[in-house]
Amino acid sequence: MIDVKGLTRHYGDVAVVDDVSFHIERGEVVGLLGHNGAGKTTIMRMMTGFLEPTAGQIIIDGLQVGPATRDIQKRIGYLPENCPLWPEMTVIDLLDFQATLHGLAEDDRPRALRETIARTGLKEKALAPIHTLSRGYRQRVGVAQAILHHPKIVILDEPTNGLDPTQIRHMRTLIAELAREATVIVSTHILQEVQAICARVLILRSGRLVVDTRLDSLASDARLRVTIDQDGASILKNIPGVTSVRNTGTTPRGHLNYILNASLETAPLVARTLAEKKVQLFVLQPERRDLETLFAEANELHETAGEKK
């Protein structure tokens, strides 16, 4: 459905997006996660044809951005960050105008407007001028104009920005509904949003893609947390069933923490081996790996790689 290969964007000597590649299947809900300035918005602008890449290729539904940008844009619904709206127009007039831009036939517009207004919870504000709306309602209008033409791909940049908790829940429900008929890409810097909405996450750091994984795979990762009184990395690495060892720092009492890639069945052997080596063991437990842990690991690895350079 979507193939991104070697995508790069420079501003002068600064690489805002640096050699990013990924593939998204039809019907996936994918989160672009990263700190502000990680390159998420720039990637979305290039995918939608609003910004030209310095290098790389984007193929969407068999068409290449550049030669076939206009045809691709007909297949996409896009909510940009801080979506620009005409403040003097009413909600329904703006959406009717957007329907014209999307090429909806005049006879089809009333039904499309009714459906979209209902889906985005804008019925009570349909006749209100845009400038009278709260930030949250303006965000809803931005989503409405993005899904008005039933696009195959929906790209949402910070869709819950400015929404209150009730509106956030409504937005999550809407995105789940959209995923039944479209591929959805959501950009955010909020971990909870990716956890609640997406099946897969792409984590960006300083313009580079550092993690690409499905969220359900995190729960199946077998890991153990070990806390001991001395440097035991070499001992732990040689235990059968342990595939990797990572030092995660020290406790306030000076004990060393390690994360082992190993199953729970390996725990008795770990404890026995440490006892034989006269290493004091303070903690040995399964390590719960979630998105927050993964995000922290990705940042640590990137910072370590930067220091080595």
N, C-alpha and C positions, 0 to 999 in steps of 0.2 A: 504493500500500500504506500508506504513512505520510506524512501531510501536516502539517507544523508551520508555523503562520502567526502572525507577530507575537508569539511567545511571550515573556512578561515575568513576572518574579517579583521583588517588592520585600519587603525586611525593613525596615520603617520607611521611611527615606528612601534606603536603599541598594538599588540595582538589582543583584541577584545574577545574573539573566538579563535581557538588555535587547534586546527586539524581534528575536528569533531566528526565522528562517524557513528551512525546507529540505524537500525531498521525497526519500523513499527508496523505490526500486522493490522489488518482490517478489524475494527471492533475493539481494539485495545483502549484502555484508559491509562495514559502515561503521564507521570508528573515530572516536570523539569524543576529540580530542587537545587537551590544554591543561595549563598549570601547575595545581597544587593551588589551588583557589579560583576556577578559571576559569568554573565554572557547570555542569560536566559532570554531576555527581551530581544537582543540582537539576533539570536537564532530564530525566534518567532518571526521577526520582521523579514529575515531572509527567506524563510519558508513560505511566507505569504506574498513574496515578490515586491515588498515595499523597500527593500534594501538589497543592494547588489553585493554578492560575496566577493572577497578579494581572490579567493581560490576555492575549489571544491565544486561539488555537484549535488543538486537536490532533485530527486525524481518522485513525483506524487501521482499515484494512480496511472503510472506508465508514461507520464508527461514530465518534461524537464523544465524546471523554473528557469526563466530567461526566454528561450524560444517559444514556450507555450504558457507564459505567465497568465495571460488573460483567461485561458481555458481553465487553468488550475484555480484561479481566484473564484470562478463560478462554483467550484466544488467545495469551497472553504467558507466557514463562518468564523469571523475573527473579532475577538474583543481585545483591543489594545489596552495597554496600561493607561489610565486616565483618559478613557475613551472620549474623544471630542464630540460634543453635541451642540446643536443650535439652540441657545437658551430661549429665544423668543417663540419657538415652535411648541405646540402641544405634543404630548406623547404620541397620540394617534396620528397626527399630521406628520411627525418625524418618521414614524414607522411606515406610513403610507408612501412617503418619499423614498425611503430605503427600499421598499418593495419594488418601486419603479426602477431604481438603480440595479436591483438584483434581476430585473427582467421578468418579474411575475406578471402574468396576463391580468388585464383589468378585472375580468370576471372572477379570477382566483384570489384577488387581494382581500376582499372582505373576510373570507373564511380564514385566510392565513393570518390576518390581523387579529381576529377573534381568538384563534388558537394560541398565538404567541403571547398575547396580552394575558390570557388565562394561565398559561404555563409559567410566566414570569411574575405573576401576582401583581399585575399593574392595572387591574380593572378599575379600582377606585381612583386611580390617577390618570386614566386615559385622556381626559379632557384638560388636564392641568398643564400649564406652560412649564417647560423644562427648568427654567430658572427658579421656580418655586419648590422644586423637589430637593429632598435631602440627598446627601452623597450616596447613601445606600440605594435609594430609588433611582438615582441616575445610573448607578452600576447595573441595576436591573434593566433599565432601558438599553444600556450598552449590550447586555446579553441578548435582549430581545431582537435588536437589529442584526445580531450575529447568527441567530437561528431561524430567522424569518423565512428563509428560502429552503429549509430542510437540507442543509449541506451534508455532504458525505464525511467531511472532516470539520471538527469544531476546535478552534485554538483559542484558549482563554488565558490571558495574561493577568494574573492576580485577581481572579474573579470574585473573591470574598473581601477584597479591599474596601474598607469603609462600611461593611455590613455589621449589624448588631447580631447577637447570638441566634435569635429567631430567624433572621434573614440568612445567616450562614447555613443553618439546617435546611432551609428551603432551597438554597443554592446547591447544596450537596445532593438533595433529592432530585433536583432538576438535572444535574450532571449525570446522575445514575440513569435517569430516563433517556437522556440524549445518547448514552452509551449503548442503548438497545438498537439504535439505528445509525450510529455514526462512530467514527474514530475520534477520540477526545484527547487533546493534549492540554494539560494545565500547568501553568508556570506559577511558582510560589516560593517564598522563603520560609514558609511556616510548615514545620514537620507534621503537625496534626492534620493539616489539610490533605497532604499526600496520603497519610495513613488512612484517613476517612474516605477518600475519594478514589484513589488509584490502585491498580493492580500491579503496576511496574513503576520503577523510579529511575531516572537518569540524574545523577548528582554531578553538578558542575562546580569547578573551583578555578578561579582566575582564567576563565575561558576554555579550560580543558574538561573533557568528560572523564571523571575519575571513577565512577561507579555506574553500572547498568545491570539491574537485577529485578527480579520479581519479588514482591513483598512476601508472598507465601513461602518463598524459599528461605527466608530468614528464620522462620520458626523451625525449619527442619535442619538447620546447621547444628552440628554436634560440637559443643565446646565445654570446656571445664575452666573454672577459675581456681587458681592455686595461690595461696599466700604462705611464704616460707621465710626463714630467718637469715638466708644468705643467697648469694648468686647461685642459682641452680639451673640455669638455662641449658648447660651442656648435659646435665643429668636428665632433665626432662625430655630433651630432644631424642635421647637414645632409648626411651621407653617404647616398646612395641605398641602400636595403635595410636601414637601421638604423631601427627603429620606436620605440625608446626607449633612454634612457641613464640609468644610475644610478651615482652616486658611492658607492663602498663604503669610502672612507677612504684613508689614506696608509700607505706602507711605512715601516719604520724609517729609511730613507734619504731620506724626504720625497717619494717619487714618489707619484703619484695613481693609484688603482685605479678602474676603471669596469667595469660589466657592461652589455653591449649586447644588446638583443633583435635579433639578426641571425643569418642562417645562416652556415655555414662558408664558403660561396661568396663571402660579402661580405668575408672577411678580406683578400684581396689589395688590394681597393679601400681598405679601412681603412688598411693599411700605406702605400699609395701617397699617400693624401691627407695623412696625418700627416707623411710625408717632405716633401711639397710645402710644408706649412705650417711646416717647420723645427721640428717637435715630435719630441723623442727618444722612441723606442718601446723599451720594455724587455721587455714581455710581450704576446703576442697568441696566444691559445689558446682552444679550445672550452671552455665552462664546463659542467661536469657538475652538473646540478641534481637533488638528491635531497630526501627528506623533511626532513632536517636543515637544508638550505639554505632550503627553503620555510618551515619553522617560524621560523628566524631572521629571514627577511624579513618574515614576518607580525608578529613582535614589534617589529621596527624601524619598520614602517609605523604600527603602533598607537601606539607611543611618540611618533613624530613628529606624528601627528594629535592626541595628547593635549597636546603642547607648544603646538600652534597654537591649541588651545582656550583 
